[in-house]
Amino acid sequence: MNIARKLTTIPYNVRKTFYRKFKISSINSDTVEATQPKVQEEKFDFEDLKVFERTERRSAKIDPFMKEVFVSKFNRDLLAYPEILTKDEDEALENRISFLKKSFSNANSTKEERKNTLRRASMYAATVNLTKNGLAANYTELLRYLEIIGADLELGQAISEHWVGVTALSQGLSADDYTDIIDEIVSGDDTISICIKERMSDRLTQPDFRTTAEIDEKGIWRIHGEKIHINKTGYILVLAITDGSKLKALLVRPGAEGISYKDNFVTFSNTPALELNMANEAILSQTLGTNRLHTATLCRTSLQQATQACLEYIRPRFINGKPLSELSTIRSTIGEAILYIYASESAEYFTAGLLDGFMDPDAELEMAMCRNFISHHGQRVLLKLLAIPGVEKQKDCLRLLENMRSLTLRGENVEEVNMFIALHGAHHATKSMAEEIKKIRNPFFNPTFVFKKMITNRHQDKDDPKLDLYLSEHLHPSLKPPSESLEYCVKRMRFVTEIIMSRHGLEVASAYTELNRLAEAATEILVCTAVLARASRSYCIGLRNAANEMKLAACYVEMTKNRVKTLLSEIIDGEYLNLDHFRVQFGRKYLDTNESLTEKPTARVFW
């Protein structure tokens, strides 16, 4: 048996080899069809076109940043300055910007040549999806493009409104309607301009918003009314009232019937329009608010141009045998301009990072603050700058002043935007402070609460709030002093908001002077946050001029703290101590009588 077993047993390795060869030979000897290469059917879902779109890298939704500041809440994670673009996206952006610079930096380029450059760079389709031959640019990239295009103010304003209009169409039109019209719009022949602002009422019974829209018997929307409008060509995105109170956006095509222009006004008389039926008021508010962010960039570009013009004037000139560039007053003026340019740029890209980096961002206040910051400070600094060459180069200075003036009043003035900021911030604050305000306004019915409130606010009453936000832990250690200044401003906001609400109650909307100060203080807090976050990031990653940025940030925050402290203290003091009451009375008397309130300095009672 042992001998038979040894003779008949095949070693394992031999069996394995034999089995492998037998298996292969059996497969090869199968049918002829099996010997042919198999063709696998490719399956592709042609409806899933998002694979071609740009990948969104958004974080989860966060609470509105600046609205929370009104109740002294601060999202410390945002002190990490946003980094939105990848390496490949940044390289593509820089390549396209260098192409734009060749035309817009050349003073001899004509308007038509620059428009052709915009077409070749696909700027008119910058906000359009990739599947529709656009660039799918985000807010950060649009600001970079606008910095270059803004060298030509007319084209800068036109492309800004065009981008906002295209975005509104993508949100308000159905997929079929959007596809039918988008190719015509992004060609660059006819851009979209925005028509929102109306002429002020001439009489008491005249409504403030008079542009209406209704459907005719053929199902076509017809617009009636008058708007402030400068551009007389292209598409017009009109905001009108329907059904008595609802706001609706409608698109008017070029050359539509019933349109007439006079000065800076356009009149619609039974004008046909395309309805943006999928865009509600919330979507329209967020989309149209982007125009404020673009206005901030254009204002900053205008201030940068004025600074460059002053440098070209100052460098080759002398006074009393000494270079003009060595005067400390001139250096201080240039330095102040650089400071505000840096601060505005930081706030703009910080806000763009909020819009690009988070899901469903609520950044309307931030965009409005960016616009008001540079509009308010830019004009003042520009006047100082242009006072240097103002005598010798009056024509150039007047052009730069007019550019800034037109941008500052682009659709709205600073006070209107300040009311928007303050009222929206106060409205958000009342969600968590409503019960406290009721008790404060009725102290005799809530004595225990009022007593506890007095103890809680003892540090605020001394203007020495407890700094327990620990913002310095999220910044570079050398920025601890300015971070504490920022924290002081944030901690005072809830206390001041509480005072305004408890002082005026439901009539708070008419406290214009106090709300204006509150909006300015909140705006400065946003800018300080952006400046510190940017400088800290630059220093930590080792950018070339990071040391200069740290100095700029520290200087700006310390300078701004005193301004914010003054604004908030004047609100706390009230209209008599801050002298608002007397200024209002002087203005009221003059408006009522239209006569001088005083006599001439040479007047006498008797001779």
C-alpha positions in Angstrom: 0.0 0.0 0.0 2.8 2.4 0.8 4.5 1.6 -2.4 1.3 2.0 -4.4 0.5 5.3 -2.6 3.9 6.7 -3.5 3.6 5.6 -7.1 0.2 7.1 -7.7 0.5 10.3 -5.6 1.3 13.4 -7.6 3.3 16.2 -5.9 1.3 19.4 -5.0 3.3 21.7 -7.2 2.9 19.4 -10.2 -0.8 19.2 -9.6 -1.1 23.0 -9.4 0.8 23.5 -12.6 -1.2 20.8 -14.4 -4.5 22.3 -13.3 -3.5 25.8 -14.4 -2.5 24.6 -17.9 -5.6 22.5 -18.2 -7.9 25.5 -17.3 -6.2 27.8 -19.8 -6.4 25.2 -22.6 -10.1 24.6 -21.8 -10.9 28.3 -22.1 -9.0 28.6 -25.3 -10.8 25.6 -26.9 -14.2 27.2 -26.2 -16.5 28.6 -28.9 -15.3 31.0 -31.6 -17.4 33.8 -30.2 -15.6 33.5 -26.9 -12.3 34.0 -28.5 -13.3 37.5 -29.8 -12.5 40.5 -27.5 -15.5 41.6 -25.5 -16.9 45.0 -26.1 -18.2 46.6 -22.9 -21.0 49.1 -23.4 -20.1 52.5 -21.9 -22.8 53.9 -19.7 -23.0 57.7 -19.4 -25.7 59.7 -17.8 -26.0 62.7 -20.1 -28.4 64.4 -17.6 -25.7 64.4 -15.0 -23.8 67.4 -16.4 -22.6 68.6 -13.0 -19.5 66.4 -13.5 -18.3 69.1 -15.9 -19.0 71.9 -13.4 -16.6 73.5 -11.0 -16.2 71.6 -7.7 -17.5 73.6 -4.8 -15.6 73.3 -1.6 -18.0 75.0 0.8 -18.1 74.4 4.5 -21.3 73.9 6.5 -23.6 76.9 7.0 -22.6 79.3 9.8 -24.5 82.0 11.7 -24.4 85.5 10.1 -21.1 86.9 11.2 -21.7 90.6 11.6 -25.3 90.2 12.7 -24.0 88.2 15.6 -21.6 91.0 16.5 -24.6 93.2 17.3 -25.2 90.9 20.3 -21.4 90.7 21.1 -21.0 87.2 19.7 -17.9 86.6 17.6 -17.0 83.6 15.4 -13.3 83.2 16.2 -12.9 80.6 13.4 -13.2 83.4 10.9 -10.0 84.9 12.1 -8.3 82.4 9.9 -8.4 84.5 6.7 -10.2 82.6 3.9 -8.1 80.7 1.3 -10.6 79.9 -1.5 -8.5 79.2 -4.6 -6.5 76.1 -5.3 -3.1 76.3 -7.0 -4.4 75.4 -10.4 -7.3 77.9 -10.1 -4.9 80.7 -9.0 -2.6 80.0 -12.0 -5.5 80.2 -14.4 -6.7 83.4 -12.7 -3.3 85.0 -13.0 -3.0 84.1 -16.6 -6.3 85.7 -17.5 -5.5 88.8 -15.4 -2.2 89.2 -17.2 -4.1 89.1 -20.5 -6.5 91.8 -19.3 -3.6 94.0 -18.0 -2.1 94.3 -21.5 -5.1 96.2 -22.6 -6.3 98.1 -19.5 -2.9 99.3 -18.4 -2.3 100.8 -21.9 -3.6 104.4 -21.9 -3.7 104.3 -25.7 -6.2 101.4 -25.8 -9.6 102.5 -27.2 -13.0 101.5 -25.7 -13.7 99.1 -28.4 -10.3 97.4 -28.1 -10.9 96.9 -24.4 -14.4 95.4 -25.1 -12.8 93.0 -27.5 -10.3 92.0 -24.8 -13.2 91.3 -22.4 -14.9 89.2 -25.0 -11.7 87.2 -25.7 -11.2 86.6 -22.0 -14.8 85.5 -21.6 -15.5 88.2 -19.1 -19.1 88.7 -20.1 -19.6 85.0 -19.3 -17.6 85.0 -16.1 -20.5 84.0 -13.9 -22.0 81.5 -16.3 -21.6 77.7 -15.8 -18.8 75.8 -17.5 -21.4 73.7 -19.4 -22.7 76.9 -21.0 -19.2 78.1 -22.1 -18.7 80.3 -19.0 -15.9 80.6 -16.4 -18.0 79.8 -13.3 -16.0 82.5 -11.5 -16.6 82.9 -7.8 -16.8 86.1 -5.8 -13.0 86.1 -5.1 -12.1 85.8 -8.7 -14.6 88.5 -9.8 -13.0 91.0 -7.4 -9.6 90.3 -9.0 -11.0 90.8 -12.5 -12.8 94.0 -11.4 -9.6 95.5 -10.0 -8.1 95.4 -13.5 -11.2 96.3 -15.5 -12.0 99.1 -13.0 -9.1 101.2 -14.5 -11.8 102.1 -17.1 -14.6 103.2 -14.7 -17.3 103.1 -17.4 -16.5 99.5 -18.4 -16.0 98.6 -14.7 -19.5 99.7 -13.7 -21.0 98.1 -16.8 -19.4 94.7 -16.3 -20.2 94.8 -12.6 -23.9 95.2 -13.2 -23.8 92.7 -16.0 -22.4 90.0 -13.7 -25.1 90.7 -11.1 -27.7 90.6 -13.8 -26.5 87.3 -15.3 -26.5 85.8 -11.8 -30.1 87.0 -11.2 -31.2 85.4 -14.5 -29.7 82.1 -13.6 -31.6 82.1 -10.3 -34.9 83.6 -11.6 -35.4 81.9 -15.0 -36.4 78.3 -15.7 -33.7 76.1 -17.2 -35.2 76.4 -20.7 -35.6 80.1 -20.7 -32.1 80.6 -19.3 -30.6 78.4 -22.0 -32.5 80.3 -24.8 -31.2 83.7 -23.8 -27.8 83.2 -22.2 -25.8 82.9 -25.5 -27.2 86.2 -26.7 -26.4 87.9 -23.4 -22.8 86.8 -22.9 -21.8 87.8 -26.4 -20.9 91.3 -25.0 -22.9 93.2 -27.6 -25.6 94.1 -25.1 -24.9 94.0 -21.4 -27.4 93.9 -18.6 -27.9 97.1 -16.5 -29.8 97.2 -13.2 -32.7 99.5 -12.7 -33.8 99.8 -9.0 -33.7 103.4 -7.8 -36.7 105.7 -8.4 -37.2 109.5 -8.4 -38.2 110.8 -4.9 -41.8 111.7 -4.3 -42.9 115.2 -5.2 -45.9 115.3 -2.9 -47.1 113.6 0.3 -49.8 111.3 -1.3 -47.4 110.1 -4.0 -46.1 106.6 -3.3 -42.4 106.1 -3.0 -42.3 103.0 -5.3 -44.3 103.7 -8.5 -43.0 101.2 -11.0 -45.6 98.5 -11.4 -46.0 95.3 -13.6 -49.0 93.4 -14.6 -50.0 90.6 -17.1 -52.0 91.5 -20.2 -54.6 89.3 -21.9 -51.8 87.5 -23.9 -49.9 86.5 -20.7 -47.1 89.0 -21.3 -45.8 91.1 -18.4 -46.1 94.9 -19.0 -44.1 97.5 -17.0 -45.3 101.0 -16.2 -43.2 103.6 -14.3 -40.0 105.6 -14.1 -36.5 104.7 -12.9 -33.2 106.4 -12.5 -31.0 104.9 -15.3 -27.9 106.1 -17.2 -27.1 103.4 -19.7 -29.4 103.7 -22.7 -28.5 100.5 -24.5 -28.6 96.8 -23.7 -30.8 94.7 -21.4 -32.5 96.2 -18.4 -33.2 94.3 -15.2 -36.1 96.2 -13.6 -37.5 95.9 -10.1 -41.3 96.4 -10.0 -44.3 95.9 -7.7 -47.0 93.3 -8.6 -50.2 92.5 -6.8 -50.0 95.7 -4.7 -46.9 94.8 -2.5 -44.8 92.0 -4.0 -41.5 92.9 -5.6 -40.6 91.2 -8.8 -37.6 91.4 -11.2 -38.2 91.5 -14.9 -35.9 91.6 -17.9 -36.5 94.2 -20.7 -34.8 93.3 -24.0 -32.9 95.9 -26.0 -35.1 98.1 -28.2 -38.3 97.1 -26.5 -41.4 99.2 -27.1 -42.6 101.8 -24.7 -39.1 103.0 -23.4 -38.1 106.7 -23.4 -35.1 108.4 -21.9 -34.7 111.8 -20.5 -31.5 113.0 -18.7 -30.8 110.2 -16.1 -34.3 108.7 -16.1 -36.0 106.0 -18.1 -39.8 105.8 -18.5 -41.6 102.5 -19.1 -45.0 102.7 -20.8 -46.7 99.3 -21.3 -43.2 97.8 -21.9 -43.1 94.0 -22.4 -40.7 92.1 -20.2 -39.6 88.6 -19.2 -40.5 87.6 -15.6 -37.9 86.1 -13.3 -40.5 84.0 -11.6 -38.2 81.7 -9.6 -36.4 84.5 -7.7 -38.1 85.5 -4.5 -37.4 88.7 -2.6 -34.8 87.0 -0.4 -32.8 85.7 -3.4 -33.0 89.1 -5.2 -31.8 90.9 -2.1 -28.8 88.7 -1.8 -28.0 88.8 -5.5 -28.5 92.5 -6.0 -26.5 93.2 -2.8 -23.4 91.9 -4.6 -23.4 95.1 -6.5 -22.3 96.9 -3.3 -19.3 94.7 -2.9 -18.3 95.5 -6.5 -18.8 99.2 -5.8 -16.3 98.9 -2.9 -13.7 97.4 -5.3 -14.3 100.1 -7.8 -14.0 102.9 -5.2 -10.7 101.3 -3.9 -9.4 101.2 -7.5 -10.3 104.8 -7.9 -8.4 105.7 -4.7 -5.4 103.7 -5.9 -5.4 105.6 -9.2 -5.4 108.9 -7.3 -2.5 107.7 -5.1 -0.5 106.7 -8.2 -1.2 110.1 -9.9 0.1 111.9 -6.8 3.2 109.8 -6.7 3.9 110.7 -10.3 3.5 114.3 -9.5 5.5 114.3 -6.2 8.7 112.4 -7.1 10.3 114.7 -9.7 9.4 118.0 -7.9 11.2 120.1 -5.3 10.2 122.9 -2.9 12.7 125.3 -1.3 15.5 123.2 -2.6 14.2 120.1 -1.0 12.4 117.1 -2.6 8.7 117.3 -2.2 8.7 113.6 -1.3 10.6 114.4 1.9 7.9 116.5 3.5 6.4 114.7 6.4 2.9 116.0 5.8 2.9 114.6 2.2 4.3 111.3 3.4 1.6 111.1 6.1 -1.1 111.7 3.5 0.2 109.0 1.2 0.6 106.7 4.2 -3.1 107.3 5.2 -4.2 106.4 1.7 -2.2 103.2 1.8 -3.7 102.3 5.1 -7.3 102.7 3.9 -6.6 100.9 0.6 -5.2 97.9 2.6 -8.1 97.9 5.0 -10.7 98.1 2.3 -9.0 95.3 0.2 -8.9 93.1 3.3 -12.6 93.6 4.1 -13.6 92.9 0.4 -11.8 89.6 0.1 -12.8 88.6 3.6 -16.4 89.1 2.6 -15.9 87.3 -0.7 -14.4 84.4 1.3 -17.6 84.2 3.4 -19.7 84.1 0.2 -17.4 81.4 -1.5 -16.5 79.4 1.6 -19.8 78.6 3.3 -23.2 77.1 2.3 -26.1 79.6 2.1 -24.1 82.5 3.3 -25.9 85.5 4.9 -23.4 88.3 4.1 -25.7 91.1 3.0 -24.5 93.3 5.9 -20.8 92.6 5.2 -21.2 93.6 1.5 -23.0 96.8 2.5 -20.3 97.6 5.1 -17.5 97.2 2.5 -19.3 99.7 0.2 -19.8 102.2 3.0 -16.4 102.0 4.5 -14.4 103.0 1.3 -17.2 105.3 0.2 -17.0 107.3 3.5 -13.2 107.3 4.0 -12.2 107.2 0.4 -13.7 110.6 -0.4 -12.0 112.2 2.6 -8.6 110.7 1.8 -9.0 111.5 -1.9 -9.5 115.2 -1.1 -6.3 115.3 0.9 -4.4 113.5 -1.9 -5.6 115.7 -4.7 -4.9 118.9 -2.7 -1.2 118.2 -3.4 -1.3 118.5 -7.3 -4.7 120.3 -7.3 -3.4 123.7 -8.4 -1.3 122.5 -11.3 -3.4 119.5 -12.5 -7.0 120.7 -12.1 -8.4 118.7 -15.0 -7.0 115.4 -13.9 -8.0 116.0 -10.2 -11.5 116.9 -11.2 -11.8 113.7 -13.2 -10.7 111.6 -10.2 -13.0 113.5 -7.9 -15.9 112.9 -10.2 -15.1 109.2 -10.5 -15.2 108.8 -6.7 -18.4 110.9 -6.4 -20.2 108.9 -9.0 -19.2 105.6 -7.3 -20.2 106.9 -3.8 -23.6 107.8 -5.1 -24.0 104.7 -7.3 -27.6 103.8 -6.8 -27.7 104.9 -3.1 -25.9 107.1 -0.7 -24.0 106.3 2.5 -26.8 107.2 4.9 -29.3 104.9 3.2 -26.9 102.0 3.4 -26.1 102.8 7.0 -29.8 102.5 7.8 -29.9 99.2 6.1 -27.0 98.0 8.2 -28.2 99.2 11.5 -31.9 98.1 11.2 -31.0 94.6 10.0 -28.4 94.3 12.8 -30.9 95.5 15.4 -33.6 93.3 14.0 -31.4 90.3 14.4 -30.4 91.4 17.9 -34.1 91.6 19.0 -34.5 87.9 18.4 -32.5 87.2 21.5 -33.0 90.5 23.4 -36.8 91.0 23.0 -37.8 89.9 26.5 -35.0 91.8 28.1 -36.0 95.0 26.3 -39.6 94.7 27.4 -38.5 94.3 31.0 -36.0 97.2 30.8 -38.8 99.5 29.4 -41.1 98.5 32.3 -38.7 98.7 35.3 -41.4 99.1 38.0 -43.0 95.8 37.0 -39.6 94.0 36.9 -37.6 95.4 39.8 -35.6 92.2 40.4 -34.6 92.0 36.8 -33.5 95.6 36.7 -31.4 95.2 39.8 -29.7 92.1 38.4 -29.1 94.0 35.1 -27.4 96.8 37.0 -25.0 94.4 38.5 -24.4 92.6 35.2 -23.7 95.9 33.4 -21.4 97.4 36.0 -18.4 96.9 33.9 -20.1 98.3 30.8 -21.2 101.4 32.7 -17.5 102.0 33.6 -16.5 101.5 30.0 -14.4 98.6 31.0 -16.1 95.4 29.6 -14.7 92.0 30.5 -12.7 90.7 27.6 -13.6 87.0 27.6 -13.7 86.3 23.8 -9.9 85.4 23.7 -9.5 86.6 20.1 -5.7 86.8 20.5 -5.5 83.0 20.8 -6.6 82.8 17.1 -4.0 85.3 15.8 -0.3 85.7 15.8 1.0 86.4 19.4 2.4 89.8 18.4 -1.1 91.0 17.5 -2.4 90.6 21.0 -2.7 94.3 21.8 -4.8 95.1 18.7 -6.8 92.0 19.1 -7.8 93.2 22.6 -8.8 96.5 21.1 -11.1 94.7 18.6 -12.5 92.6 21.5 -13.3 95.8 23.4 -15.3 97.1 20.4 -17.2 93.8 20.0 -18.1 93.6 23.7 -19.6 97.1 23.7 -21.9 96.4 20.7 -24.6 94.5 22.7 -24.7 97.0 25.5 -25.1 99.9 23.0 -27.7 98.0 20.9 -29.6 97.3 24.1 -29.6 101.0 25.0 -30.9 102.1 21.6 -33.7 99.5 21.7 -34.8 100.2 25.3 -34.6 104.0 24.7 -36.8 104.1 21.5 -38.7 100.8 21.5 -40.8 100.4 18.4 -39.8 103.9 17.2 -36.2 102.9 16.8 -36.4 103.1 13.0 -36.7 106.9 13.3 -33.6 107.3 15.5 -31.5 108.1 12.4 -28.5 109.7 14.0 -28.0 107.0 16.6 -28.5 104.2 14.0 -26.0 105.9 11.7 -23.4 105.8 14.4 -24.1 102.2 15.2 -23.7 101.2 11.6 -20.4 103.0 11.3 -19.1 101.3 14.5 -20.2 97.9 13.2 -18.5 98.6 9.8 -15.2 99.4 11.5 -15.4 96.2 13.5 -15.7 94.2 10.3 -12.7 96.0 8.7 -10.6 95.5 11.9 -11.4 91.8 11.9 -10.4 91.4 8.2 -7.2 93.4 8.7 -6.0 91.4 11.7 -6.9 88.1 10.1 -5.1 89.0 6.9 -2.0 90.2 8.6 -1.8 87.2 10.8 -2.1 84.8 7.9 0.5 86.7 5.9 3.0 86.6 8.7 2.3 82.9 9.6 2.8 81.6 6.1 5.8 83.9 5.4 4.7 86.3 2.7 7.3 88.7 1.4 5.8 91.9 3.0 4.2 90.3 6.0 6.1 92.6 8.4 4.6 95.6 6.7 1.2 94.1 6.9 1.5 93.5 10.7 2.4 97.2 11.2 -0.5 98.3 9.0 -2.9 96.1 10.9 -1.8 97.2 14.3 -1.8 100.8 13.3 -5.2 100.7 11.8 -6.9 98.8 14.7 -5.5 101.1 17.3 -6.5 104.2 15.3 -10.0 102.7 14.7 -10.6 101.8 18.4 -10.8 105.5 19.4 -13.2 106.2 16.6 -15.5 103.3 17.5 -15.3 104.2 21.2 -16.4 107.8 20.4 -19.3 106.6 18.2 -20.6 104.2 20.8 -20.1 106.7 23.7 -22.1 109.3 21.8 -25.0 106.8 21.4 -24.9 106.1 25.2 -24.8 109.8 26.1 -27.9 110.6 24.2 -29.0 113.5 22.0 -28.4 116.2 24.6 -24.9 115.4 25.7 -23.7 114.6 22.1 -25.5 117.8 20.9 -27.6 116.0 18.3 -30.7 117.6 19.7 -29.4 121.2 19.0 -28.1 120.4 15.6 -31.5 118.9 14.6 -33.3 122.0 15.9 -31.1 124.3 14.0 -31.7 122.4 10.8 -35.4 122.2 11.5 -35.8 125.9 12.0 -33.9 126.7 8.8 -35.9 124.2 6.8 -39.2 125.6 8.1 -38.5 129.2 7.6 -35.9 129.2 4.8 -34.3 132.2 6.5 -31.0 132.8 8.2 -31.1 132.1 12.0 -28.7 134.9 12.8 -28.1 138.5 11.9 -25.0 139.9 10.2 -22.0 140.5 12.4 -22.2 144.3 11.6 -25.9 144.6 12.7 -26.6 146.9 15.6 -29.6 147.7 17.8 -28.9 151.4 17.8 -26.3 153.9 16.6 
